[in-house]
Amino acid sequence: MDFLPPEIDQYAQEHSEHEPELLQALNRETWQTILAPRMLSGPLQGRLLSLIAKLLQPKSILEIGTYTGYSALCLSEGLAKDGVLHTVDRNPELRRIQQKYFDLSGKSEQIIPHVGNALDIIPKLQTTFDLVFMDADKSNYLNYLSLVTPKLNSGGVLISDNVLWSGKVTQAADKDDLDTKVLQQYNRILQEHPDYQTVLLPIRDGLSIARKR
């Protein structure tokens, strides 16, 4: 998943804003108690999400894929005072740990969790967004793009995680590897999309940042 040499990654973390104590605790608890903890956004990516949100100061954020709530908390650091973050995850078993840390952050009134299929939930959200973070099932990235583009405000930012997929996107995909095939299409379509200006960054497993024109 990580492309940089460990010493470079460590140096980058040491010379970036340090992970807040609350997120350190969530990081530890996720690794100790939750399956597939590698799905967690790391400290460096988390600080980048926080910085982007603080630069934008969005009034509305949509996150597709909450997991244990780490990235939602990072994004919430930049919310406008009256801003709202909608976050969607299909796994109800994660709600306990999510809400625990949302409450501890003091931002729980601004974070609205949704449990269920994002493809069903997103069309029902009667709002537009200044920032969208996509980090859910890769096979649906193209479907999510179709849903969120009309809801993303002009000048808004779409951030997509895992777009390098452990480097698999650079190779011919196996015939049964749907995730890789979809990500290859997604990266190409997003780069060519007339509504977006896009940069793909080799951070962790690949992070694309696209600004809607």
C-alpha positions as CSV (number, residue, x, y, z in Angstrom):
1,M,0.0,0.0,0.0
2,D,2.8,2.5,0.8
3,F,5.0,3.5,-2.1
4,L,7.6,5.7,-0.4
5,P,10.6,4.1,1.4
6,P,9.8,3.8,5.1
7,E,12.5,6.3,6.1
8,I,11.1,8.9,3.7
9,D,7.5,8.3,4.9
10,Q,8.8,8.7,8.5
11,Y,10.7,11.9,7.7
12,A,7.5,13.3,6.1
13,Q,5.4,12.5,9.1
14,E,8.0,14.0,11.5
15,H,8.1,17.2,9.5
16,S,4.3,17.6,9.2
17,E,1.7,18.6,11.8
18,H,1.6,15.9,14.4
19,E,-1.4,13.6,14.8
20,P,-3.8,15.0,17.5
21,E,-4.0,13.0,20.7
22,L,-7.7,12.1,20.1
23,L,-6.8,10.6,16.7
24,Q,-3.8,8.8,18.2
25,A,-6.3,7.1,20.5
26,L,-8.7,6.2,17.7
27,N,-5.8,4.9,15.7
28,R,-4.7,2.6,18.5
29,E,-8.2,1.4,19.3
30,T,-8.9,0.6,15.6
31,W,-5.7,-1.5,15.3
32,Q,-6.5,-3.3,18.6
33,T,-10.1,-4.0,18.1
34,I,-11.3,-3.7,14.5
35,L,-10.9,-6.0,11.5
36,A,-8.8,-4.7,8.6
37,P,-7.2,-1.7,10.4
38,R,-5.1,-0.9,7.3
39,M,-8.3,0.7,6.0
40,L,-7.7,3.5,8.4
41,S,-6.3,6.8,7.0
42,G,-2.8,7.2,8.4
43,P,-1.5,10.3,10.2
44,L,0.1,11.9,7.1
45,Q,-3.0,11.5,5.0
46,G,-5.2,12.6,7.8
47,R,-3.2,15.8,8.3
48,L,-3.5,16.4,4.5
49,L,-7.3,16.0,4.7
50,S,-7.4,18.3,7.7
51,L,-5.3,20.9,5.8
52,I,-7.5,20.8,2.7
53,A,-10.6,21.2,4.8
54,K,-9.2,24.1,6.6
55,L,-8.2,25.8,3.4
56,L,-11.7,25.3,2.0
57,Q,-13.6,25.9,5.2
58,P,-16.6,24.0,3.7
59,K,-20.1,24.4,4.9
60,S,-21.0,20.9,3.7
61,I,-18.9,17.8,3.4
62,L,-19.8,14.3,2.2
63,E,-17.7,11.3,3.1
64,I,-18.4,8.0,1.4
65,G,-16.9,5.3,3.7
66,T,-16.7,6.2,7.4
67,Y,-14.9,3.1,8.8
68,T,-14.1,4.0,12.4
69,G,-14.4,7.8,11.8
70,Y,-10.8,8.8,11.6
71,S,-11.0,10.6,8.3
72,A,-14.3,12.2,9.2
73,L,-12.7,13.7,12.3
74,C,-9.8,15.0,10.2
75,L,-12.2,16.6,7.7
76,S,-14.4,18.1,10.5
77,E,-11.4,20.1,11.7
78,G,-11.9,22.5,8.8
79,L,-15.7,22.7,8.8
80,A,-17.3,26.2,8.9
81,K,-18.7,27.1,12.3
82,D,-22.2,26.2,11.0
83,G,-21.0,23.4,8.7
84,V,-22.2,19.8,8.5
85,L,-20.5,16.6,7.5
86,H,-22.5,13.7,6.2
87,T,-20.7,10.4,6.4
88,V,-22.0,7.1,5.0
89,D,-21.0,3.5,5.9
90,R,-22.8,0.2,5.3
91,N,-21.5,-1.5,8.5
92,P,-23.7,-0.8,11.6
93,E,-21.2,-2.6,13.9
94,L,-18.8,0.4,13.5
95,R,-21.3,2.9,14.9
96,R,-20.2,2.5,18.5
97,I,-16.6,3.4,17.9
98,Q,-17.5,6.1,15.5
99,Q,-19.9,7.8,17.9
100,K,-17.5,7.5,20.8
101,Y,-14.9,9.6,19.1
102,F,-17.3,11.9,17.4
103,D,-18.6,12.8,20.9
104,L,-15.1,13.1,22.3
105,S,-14.2,15.5,19.5
106,G,-16.9,18.0,20.4
107,K,-18.0,17.9,16.7
108,S,-20.8,15.3,17.1
109,E,-23.6,17.9,16.4
110,Q,-22.0,18.7,13.1
111,I,-21.4,15.1,12.0
112,I,-24.4,13.2,10.6
113,P,-23.7,9.5,10.2
114,H,-25.8,7.4,7.8
115,V,-25.8,3.6,7.8
116,G,-26.6,1.8,4.6
117,N,-25.8,1.7,0.9
118,A,-24.4,5.0,-0.2
119,L,-25.9,4.5,-3.7
120,D,-29.3,4.7,-2.0
121,I,-28.5,7.3,0.6
122,I,-26.7,10.0,-1.6
123,P,-29.6,10.7,-3.9
124,K,-31.8,11.4,-0.8
125,L,-29.5,14.0,0.6
126,Q,-31.2,17.3,-0.1
127,T,-28.0,19.4,-0.1
128,T,-24.9,20.2,-2.2
129,F,-21.4,19.9,-1.0
130,D,-18.2,21.9,-0.9
131,L,-16.0,18.8,-0.3
132,V,-16.4,15.1,-1.0
133,F,-14.1,12.4,0.3
134,M,-14.6,9.0,-1.4
135,D,-13.1,5.9,0.4
136,A,-15.6,3.1,0.0
137,D,-16.0,0.0,-2.2
138,K,-13.9,0.6,-5.3
139,S,-16.2,-1.3,-7.7
140,N,-18.7,1.6,-7.2
141,Y,-16.3,4.5,-7.7
142,L,-17.8,5.3,-11.1
143,N,-21.3,5.2,-9.7
144,Y,-20.3,7.5,-6.9
145,L,-18.7,9.9,-9.3
146,S,-22.0,10.1,-11.3
147,L,-24.0,10.7,-8.1
148,V,-21.7,13.3,-6.4
149,T,-20.8,15.4,-9.5
150,P,-24.2,17.2,-9.7
151,K,-24.1,17.7,-5.9
152,L,-20.6,19.2,-5.8
153,N,-20.6,23.0,-5.8
154,S,-18.5,24.9,-8.4
155,G,-15.0,25.3,-6.8
156,G,-15.7,22.3,-4.6
157,V,-13.1,19.5,-4.2
158,L,-13.5,15.7,-4.7
159,I,-10.8,13.6,-2.9
160,S,-10.6,9.9,-3.9
161,D,-8.6,7.4,-1.9
162,N,-6.9,4.1,-3.0
163,V,-6.7,5.2,-6.6
164,L,-3.3,3.4,-7.1
165,W,-4.6,0.2,-5.5
166,S,-1.2,-1.2,-4.5
167,G,0.1,-0.4,-7.9
168,K,-2.3,-2.7,-9.7
169,V,-3.7,0.1,-11.8
170,T,-0.4,0.3,-13.7
171,Q,-0.7,-3.3,-14.9
172,A,-3.2,-5.2,-17.0
173,A,-6.0,-6.3,-14.7
174,D,-6.9,-9.9,-14.3
175,K,-10.2,-10.7,-15.9
176,D,-12.0,-11.2,-12.5
177,D,-10.4,-8.2,-10.8
178,L,-13.3,-5.8,-11.0
179,D,-11.9,-3.3,-8.4
180,T,-8.7,-2.7,-10.5
181,K,-10.6,-2.4,-13.7
182,V,-13.0,0.1,-12.2
183,L,-10.2,2.2,-10.7
184,Q,-8.3,2.2,-14.0
185,Q,-11.5,3.6,-15.7
186,Y,-12.2,6.0,-12.8
187,N,-8.7,7.5,-13.0
188,R,-8.9,8.0,-16.7
189,I,-12.4,9.4,-16.7
190,L,-11.7,11.8,-13.8
191,Q,-8.5,13.0,-15.5
192,E,-10.4,13.7,-18.8
193,H,-13.6,14.9,-17.2
194,P,-14.5,18.4,-18.4
195,D,-15.9,19.4,-15.0
196,Y,-12.7,18.6,-13.1
197,Q,-9.1,19.7,-12.7
198,T,-7.3,16.7,-11.2
199,V,-4.0,15.7,-9.6
200,L,-3.2,12.2,-8.6
201,L,-0.7,12.0,-5.7
202,P,1.3,8.9,-4.7
203,I,0.4,9.2,-1.0
204,R,-0.2,5.9,0.8
205,D,-2.3,4.0,-1.7
206,G,-2.9,6.9,-4.0
207,L,-5.0,10.0,-3.4
208,S,-6.5,12.0,-6.2
209,I,-7.6,15.6,-5.7
210,A,-10.0,17.1,-8.2
211,R,-11.5,20.6,-8.2
212,K,-14.8,21.1,-9.9
213,R,-14.6,24.0,-12.4
